[in-house]
Amino acid sequence: MDVMRGARLRRDLSRTGEGRRRERRGAVILFAAVMAALVMTACSGQATPQPLRFGPAPWQTGEQHTLSITTADGQPGGVVTYLLTAGADETGAPEWVLERSVNSLGLEELITVKMSDAGFRPKSAYLERSDRDGAESVDAQYNSGQVDMELTTKRNVTTVQRVSVPSDARDIVTMPMILRGLPLAQGYATQMNFFLPIAAQLERATVRVTGEAEITVPAGTFQTWAVDVDTGDAVSKLWFAQAAPHQLIKYQDGRNKAVFELSDYRAE
């Protein structure tokens, strides 16, 4: 009986040893897989997106960017101006008012977006657009995960529409300005939701710093952070001055391929 118990004990110990060896081999394989994934991520330069956190606005009230437009075929396409002013809503809460005006190839457009002082969440957006065929407008009100829109066509037909959006969605028109409030640095990445009222279109975008670049535009030469905004079907490229207040120096639209270059900057 003792012999049999001894044999069973040796078998049990052998099995235990083999189990431990298998566990060690499994741990080694898992560690190697994790390290390989980290190495591949580092080699590809694709940092894991960080939670979205904005710092305080880097601009002052009255700041204005003027950018020249070059069309996809290399022709002059007009100008676009961004103006940022401080304001307050009906409750007295501080807010920022962004006005973007476009004068391009017979089209005139003015968009006014009101957004919160902290985090730049949109409260409202109003667009007026006109060309030789007439004028149209969109009045959008952002409220608790939904956008109520009133759209008036060039034939003076008005319709209303309500769209559900994530509570963290930002108005797409503000994108080239509010990205300046992110902690841009080498390897930085985050994700954002953008909403375009005139098309009732919501997009999820990955914002990623792809490197540094010295950029020369009509307003001068700047050391910049190069940033990609990838929506999955298009990638827009933007360059922001590394030095405060981190002006928008250049912007290439991922869809129409137009290029915008800073020609004048004023900070009052």
C-alpha positions as a LaTeX table, in Angstrom:
\begin{tabular}{lrrr}
\hline
Residue & $x$ (\AA) & $y$ (\AA) & $z$ (\AA) \\
\hline
Met1 & 0.00 & 0.00 & 0.00 \\
Asp2 & 2.84 & 2.41 & 0.84 \\
Val3 & 4.40 & 1.63 & $-2.52$ \\
Met4 & 1.14 & 2.40 & $-4.29$ \\
Arg5 & 0.68 & 5.63 & $-2.33$ \\
Gly6 & 4.25 & 6.61 & $-3.19$ \\
Ala7 & 3.68 & 5.94 & $-6.88$ \\
Arg8 & 0.50 & 8.04 & $-6.86$ \\
Leu9 & 2.32 & 10.84 & $-5.02$ \\
Arg10 & 5.11 & 10.82 & $-7.60$ \\
Arg11 & 2.53 & 10.96 & $-10.41$ \\
Asp12 & 0.71 & 13.82 & $-8.69$ \\
Leu13 & 3.95 & 15.71 & $-8.19$ \\
Ser14 & 4.87 & 15.06 & $-11.81$ \\
Arg15 & 1.50 & 16.39 & $-12.96$ \\
Thr16 & 1.87 & 19.42 & $-10.67$ \\
Gly17 & 5.31 & 20.13 & $-12.05$ \\
Glu18 & 4.09 & 19.78 & $-15.60$ \\
Gly19 & 1.17 & 22.12 & $-14.83$ \\
Arg20 & 3.55 & 24.71 & $-13.43$ \\
Arg21 & 5.76 & 24.40 & $-16.49$ \\
Arg22 & 2.73 & 24.90 & $-18.74$ \\
Glu23 & 1.68 & 27.94 & $-16.72$ \\
Arg24 & 5.19 & 29.38 & $-17.05$ \\
Arg25 & 5.21 & 28.73 & $-20.81$ \\
Gly26 & 1.77 & 30.35 & $-21.09$ \\
Ala27 & 2.93 & 33.39 & $-19.13$ \\
Val28 & 6.02 & 33.71 & $-21.33$ \\
Ile29 & 3.90 & 33.50 & $-24.49$ \\
Leu30 & 1.41 & 36.06 & $-23.16$ \\
Phe31 & 4.24 & 38.42 & $-22.13$ \\
Ala32 & 5.84 & 38.07 & $-25.56$ \\
Ala33 & 2.52 & 38.80 & $-27.28$ \\
Val34 & 1.95 & 41.92 & $-25.17$ \\
Met35 & 5.48 & 43.15 & $-25.84$ \\
Ala36 & 5.09 & 42.49 & $-29.57$ \\
Ala37 & 1.87 & 44.51 & $-29.61$ \\
Leu38 & 3.57 & 47.38 & $-27.80$ \\
Val39 & 6.51 & 47.28 & $-30.20$ \\
Met40 & 4.20 & 47.26 & $-33.22$ \\
Thr41 & 2.27 & 50.23 & $-31.82$ \\
Ala42 & 5.50 & 52.13 & $-31.16$ \\
Cys43 & 6.87 & 51.37 & $-34.60$ \\
Ser44 & 3.67 & 52.46 & $-36.31$ \\
Gly45 & 3.54 & 55.66 & $-34.26$ \\
Gln46 & $-0.14$ & 55.03 & $-33.47$ \\
Ala47 & $-0.47$ & 56.07 & $-29.84$ \\
Thr48 & $-3.55$ & 54.95 & $-27.93$ \\
Pro49 & $-6.09$ & 57.81 & $-27.87$ \\
Gln50 & $-6.32$ & 59.62 & $-24.54$ \\
Pro51 & $-9.57$ & 60.75 & $-22.89$ \\
Leu52 & $-10.74$ & 64.05 & $-24.36$ \\
Arg53 & $-9.72$ & 66.93 & $-22.09$ \\
Phe54 & $-9.52$ & 70.57 & $-23.08$ \\
Gly55 & $-7.43$ & 73.17 & $-21.34$ \\
Pro56 & $-8.46$ & 76.82 & $-21.03$ \\
Ala57 & $-8.91$ & 78.81 & $-24.22$ \\
Pro58 & $-5.49$ & 79.86 & $-25.55$ \\
Trp59 & $-6.99$ & 82.86 & $-27.36$ \\
Gln60 & $-8.14$ & 86.28 & $-26.14$ \\
Thr61 & $-11.35$ & 88.05 & $-27.03$ \\
Gly62 & $-11.16$ & 89.82 & $-30.39$ \\
Glu63 & $-8.66$ & 87.35 & $-31.88$ \\
Gln64 & $-8.92$ & 87.02 & $-35.66$ \\
His65 & $-7.40$ & 84.62 & $-38.19$ \\
Thr66 & $-7.56$ & 85.38 & $-41.90$ \\
Leu67 & $-6.61$ & 82.52 & $-44.23$ \\
Ser68 & $-6.27$ & 82.45 & $-47.99$ \\
Ile69 & $-7.96$ & 79.59 & $-49.84$ \\
Thr70 & $-6.35$ & 77.55 & $-52.62$ \\
Thr71 & $-8.65$ & 75.15 & $-54.48$ \\
Ala72 & $-7.82$ & 71.52 & $-55.21$ \\
Asp73 & $-6.61$ & 72.48 & $-58.69$ \\
Gly74 & $-4.22$ & 75.09 & $-57.30$ \\
Gln75 & $-6.29$ & 78.19 & $-58.06$ \\
Pro76 & $-6.97$ & 81.11 & $-55.67$ \\
Gly77 & $-10.27$ & 80.43 & $-53.96$ \\
Gly78 & $-10.94$ & 83.45 & $-51.74$ \\
Val79 & $-10.57$ & 83.97 & $-47.99$ \\
Val80 & $-11.96$ & 82.65 & $-44.73$ \\
Thr81 & $-11.91$ & 84.56 & $-41.44$ \\
Tyr82 & $-12.32$ & 83.27 & $-37.88$ \\
Leu83 & $-13.23$ & 85.78 & $-35.15$ \\
Leu84 & $-13.46$ & 84.81 & $-31.45$ \\
Thr85 & $-15.10$ & 87.05 & $-28.89$ \\
Ala86 & $-16.04$ & 86.58 & $-25.24$ \\
Gly87 & $-19.70$ & 86.78 & $-24.27$ \\
Ala88 & $-22.29$ & 85.57 & $-21.79$ \\
Asp89 & $-25.53$ & 83.62 & $-22.19$ \\
Glu90 & $-28.94$ & 84.59 & $-20.81$ \\
Thr91 & $-28.01$ & 83.19 & $-17.38$ \\
Gly92 & $-24.79$ & 85.19 & $-17.26$ \\
Ala93 & $-22.57$ & 82.14 & $-17.80$ \\
Pro94 & $-19.44$ & 82.98 & $-19.80$ \\
Glu95 & $-19.27$ & 81.71 & $-23.37$ \\
Trp96 & $-17.29$ & 82.13 & $-26.55$ \\
Val97 & $-18.77$ & 83.33 & $-29.82$ \\
Leu98 & $-17.04$ & 82.11 & $-32.96$ \\
Glu99 & $-17.81$ & 83.77 & $-36.28$ \\
Arg100 & $-16.52$ & 82.17 & $-39.46$ \\
Ser101 & $-16.98$ & 84.14 & $-42.66$ \\
Val102 & $-16.19$ & 82.78 & $-46.12$ \\
Asn103 & $-15.95$ & 84.67 & $-49.40$ \\
Ser104 & $-15.10$ & 82.14 & $-52.08$ \\
Leu105 & $-15.82$ & 81.99 & $-55.81$ \\
Gly106 & $-19.14$ & 83.80 & $-55.65$ \\
Leu107 & $-20.27$ & 82.20 & $-52.39$ \\
Glu108 & $-20.66$ & 84.22 & $-49.21$ \\
Glu109 & $-21.20$ & 82.48 & $-45.89$ \\
Leu110 & $-21.37$ & 83.54 & $-42.26$ \\
Ile111 & $-21.64$ & 81.03 & $-39.41$ \\
Thr112 & $-21.98$ & 82.09 & $-35.78$ \\
Val113 & $-21.47$ & 79.43 & $-33.09$ \\
Lys114 & $-21.93$ & 80.04 & $-29.39$ \\
Met115 & $-20.08$ & 77.60 & $-27.15$ \\
Ser116 & $-19.30$ & 77.11 & $-23.48$ \\
Asp117 & $-16.28$ & 78.77 & $-21.96$ \\
Ala118 & $-15.02$ & 75.44 & $-20.56$ \\
Gly119 & $-14.87$ & 72.51 & $-22.96$ \\
Phe120 & $-16.22$ & 74.49 & $-25.94$ \\
Arg121 & $-19.52$ & 72.59 & $-26.11$ \\
Pro122 & $-21.85$ & 74.21 & $-28.65$ \\
Lys123 & $-25.02$ & 75.94 & $-27.52$ \\
Ser124 & $-26.25$ & 77.23 & $-30.86$ \\
Ala125 & $-25.13$ & 77.70 & $-34.46$ \\
Tyr126 & $-26.60$ & 79.95 & $-37.14$ \\
Leu127 & $-25.58$ & 79.79 & $-40.81$ \\
Glu128 & $-26.41$ & 82.19 & $-43.62$ \\
Arg129 & $-25.17$ & 81.28 & $-47.10$ \\
Ser130 & $-25.80$ & 83.03 & $-50.41$ \\
Asp131 & $-24.70$ & 82.80 & $-54.02$ \\
Arg132 & $-26.16$ & 83.89 & $-57.36$ \\
Asp133 & $-28.98$ & 81.33 & $-56.98$ \\
Gly134 & $-30.23$ & 82.73 & $-53.68$ \\
Ala135 & $-29.80$ & 82.42 & $-49.92$ \\
Glu136 & $-30.32$ & 79.67 & $-47.38$ \\
Ser137 & $-30.01$ & 79.43 & $-43.61$ \\
Val138 & $-29.78$ & 76.91 & $-40.77$ \\
Asp139 & $-30.61$ & 77.71 & $-37.16$ \\
Ala140 & $-29.39$ & 74.94 & $-34.80$ \\
Gln141 & $-29.98$ & 74.75 & $-31.06$ \\
Tyr142 & $-27.94$ & 72.23 & $-29.05$ \\
Asn143 & $-29.59$ & 70.88 & $-25.90$ \\
Ser144 & $-28.92$ & 67.77 & $-23.77$ \\
Gly145 & $-27.92$ & 65.30 & $-26.46$ \\
Gln146 & $-30.12$ & 66.61 & $-29.24$ \\
Val147 & $-30.04$ & 69.32 & $-31.89$ \\
Asp148 & $-33.16$ & 71.15 & $-33.02$ \\
Met149 & $-32.75$ & 72.66 & $-36.46$ \\
Glu150 & $-34.76$ & 75.04 & $-38.61$ \\
Leu151 & $-33.64$ & 74.98 & $-42.25$ \\
Thr152 & $-34.73$ & 77.55 & $-44.83$ \\
Thr153 & $-33.96$ & 76.80 & $-48.48$ \\
Lys154 & $-33.21$ & 79.16 & $-51.35$ \\
Arg155 & $-36.87$ & 78.83 & $-52.34$ \\
Asn156 & $-37.86$ & 80.10 & $-48.89$ \\
Val157 & $-39.16$ & 76.72 & $-47.76$ \\
Thr158 & $-38.65$ & 76.12 & $-44.03$ \\
Thr159 & $-38.46$ & 72.71 & $-42.38$ \\
Val160 & $-37.63$ & 71.61 & $-38.86$ \\
Gln161 & $-35.62$ & 68.60 & $-37.77$ \\
Arg162 & $-34.49$ & 67.08 & $-34.48$ \\
Val163 & $-31.38$ & 64.89 & $-34.36$ \\
Ser164 & $-29.97$ & 62.96 & $-31.40$ \\
Val165 & $-26.24$ & 63.42 & $-30.88$ \\
Pro166 & $-23.78$ & 62.41 & $-28.15$ \\
Ser167 & $-23.67$ & 64.97 & $-25.36$ \\
Asp168 & $-19.96$ & 65.51 & $-26.07$ \\
Ala169 & $-20.45$ & 66.44 & $-29.75$ \\
Arg170 & $-18.81$ & 69.65 & $-30.94$ \\
Asp171 & $-19.90$ & 71.74 & $-33.90$ \\
Ile172 & $-17.67$ & 70.92 & $-36.87$ \\
Val173 & $-17.21$ & 74.60 & $-37.75$ \\
Thr174 & $-15.36$ & 75.17 & $-34.47$ \\
Met175 & $-12.93$ & 72.29 & $-35.05$ \\
Pro176 & $-9.93$ & 74.26 & $-36.46$ \\
Met177 & $-10.09$ & 76.65 & $-33.49$ \\
Ile178 & $-10.91$ & 74.43 & $-30.50$ \\
Leu179 & $-8.21$ & 71.86 & $-31.32$ \\
Arg180 & $-5.84$ & 74.60 & $-30.13$ \\
Gly181 & $-7.14$ & 73.95 & $-26.61$ \\
Leu182 & $-5.90$ & 70.35 & $-26.60$ \\
Pro183 & $-2.53$ & 69.40 & $-25.03$ \\
Leu184 & $-0.88$ & 68.87 & $-28.42$ \\
Ala185 & 2.49 & 67.15 & $-28.18$ \\
Gln186 & 4.47 & 64.38 & $-29.86$ \\
Gly187 & 2.51 & 61.11 & $-29.64$ \\
Tyr188 & $-0.74$ & 62.77 & $-28.53$ \\
Ala189 & $-4.06$ & 61.34 & $-29.75$ \\
Thr190 & $-7.70$ & 61.58 & $-28.73$ \\
Gln191 & $-11.16$ & 61.05 & $-30.21$ \\
Met192 & $-14.02$ & 63.50 & $-30.73$ \\
Asn193 & $-17.56$ & 63.63 & $-32.07$ \\
Phe194 & $-18.35$ & 66.39 & $-34.58$ \\
Phe195 & $-21.76$ & 67.47 & $-35.87$ \\
Leu196 & $-22.51$ & 69.38 & $-39.09$ \\
Pro197 & $-25.98$ & 70.94 & $-38.78$ \\
Ile198 & $-26.56$ & 71.85 & $-42.43$ \\
Ala199 & $-26.23$ & 68.16 & $-43.37$ \\
Ala200 & $-27.42$ & 66.72 & $-40.02$ \\
Gln201 & $-24.23$ & 64.65 & $-40.12$ \\
Leu202 & $-22.43$ & 63.21 & $-37.09$ \\
Glu203 & $-18.84$ & 61.98 & $-37.36$ \\
Arg204 & $-16.49$ & 60.24 & $-34.96$ \\
Ala205 & $-12.93$ & 61.43 & $-35.52$ \\
Thr206 & $-9.50$ & 60.46 & $-34.26$ \\
Val207 & $-7.29$ & 63.48 & $-33.66$ \\
Arg208 & $-3.59$ & 62.63 & $-33.78$ \\
Val209 & $-0.34$ & 64.60 & $-33.66$ \\
Thr210 & 1.77 & 63.15 & $-36.47$ \\
Gly211 & 4.95 & 65.17 & $-35.96$ \\
Glu212 & 6.58 & 68.58 & $-36.09$ \\
Ala213 & 7.08 & 70.79 & $-39.14$ \\
Glu214 & 8.40 & 74.22 & $-40.02$ \\
Ile215 & 5.66 & 75.81 & $-42.13$ \\
Thr216 & 5.93 & 78.98 & $-44.21$ \\
Val217 & 2.70 & 80.77 & $-45.11$ \\
Pro218 & 1.95 & 84.38 & $-46.14$ \\
Ala219 & 1.86 & 85.40 & $-42.45$ \\
Gly220 & 5.40 & 84.07 & $-41.84$ \\
Thr221 & 7.31 & 80.97 & $-40.81$ \\
Phe222 & 6.19 & 78.93 & $-37.80$ \\
Gln223 & 7.30 & 75.82 & $-35.94$ \\
Thr224 & 4.17 & 73.70 & $-35.80$ \\
Trp225 & 2.51 & 70.54 & $-34.63$ \\
Ala226 & 1.13 & 68.54 & $-37.57$ \\
Val227 & $-2.30$ & 67.10 & $-36.73$ \\
Asp228 & $-4.50$ & 64.61 & $-38.58$ \\
Val229 & $-8.27$ & 64.52 & $-38.07$ \\
Asp230 & $-9.39$ & 61.12 & $-39.37$ \\
Thr231 & $-13.12$ & 60.43 & $-39.75$ \\
Gly232 & $-12.59$ & 57.06 & $-41.43$ \\
Asp233 & $-13.51$ & 58.16 & $-44.94$ \\
Ala234 & $-11.42$ & 61.36 & $-45.02$ \\
Val235 & $-8.34$ & 62.77 & $-43.30$ \\
Ser236 & $-7.96$ & 66.52 & $-42.81$ \\
Lys237 & $-4.52$ & 67.89 & $-41.99$ \\
Leu238 & $-3.89$ & 70.89 & $-39.79$ \\
Trp239 & $-0.78$ & 72.67 & $-38.57$ \\
Phe240 & $-0.81$ & 74.66 & $-35.31$ \\
Ala241 & 1.90 & 76.95 & $-33.97$ \\
Gln242 & 3.73 & 75.28 & $-31.10$ \\
Ala243 & 4.08 & 78.60 & $-29.29$ \\
Ala244 & 1.04 & 80.10 & $-27.54$ \\
Pro245 & $-1.60$ & 81.06 & $-28.56$ \\
His246 & $-1.17$ & 78.13 & $-31.01$ \\
Gln247 & $-2.54$ & 79.83 & $-34.12$ \\
Leu248 & $-3.97$ & 77.80 & $-36.98$ \\
Ile249 & $-1.20$ & 78.09 & $-39.58$ \\
Lys250 & $-2.42$ & 75.79 & $-42.33$ \\
Tyr251 & $-5.37$ & 73.49 & $-42.98$ \\
Gln252 & $-6.04$ & 70.98 & $-45.78$ \\
Asp253 & $-9.64$ & 69.81 & $-46.00$ \\
Gly254 & $-9.83$ & 66.04 & $-46.31$ \\
Arg255 & $-12.85$ & 66.06 & $-48.62$ \\
Asn256 & $-12.65$ & 69.00 & $-51.03$ \\
Lys257 & $-8.80$ & 69.14 & $-50.81$ \\
Ala258 & $-8.84$ & 72.93 & $-50.49$ \\
Val259 & $-5.85$ & 74.39 & $-48.63$ \\
Phe260 & $-6.14$ & 77.30 & $-46.17$ \\
Glu261 & $-3.03$ & 79.27 & $-45.20$ \\
Leu262 & $-2.72$ & 81.98 & $-42.57$ \\
Ser263 & $-2.29$ & 85.37 & $-44.21$ \\
Asp264 & $-3.05$ & 87.65 & $-41.27$ \\
Tyr265 & $-3.41$ & 87.24 & $-37.51$ \\
Arg266 & $-4.66$ & 89.82 & $-35.04$ \\
Ala267 & $-5.04$ & 89.55 & $-31.26$ \\
Glu268 & $-6.63$ & 92.55 & $-29.55$ \\
\hline
\end{tabular}
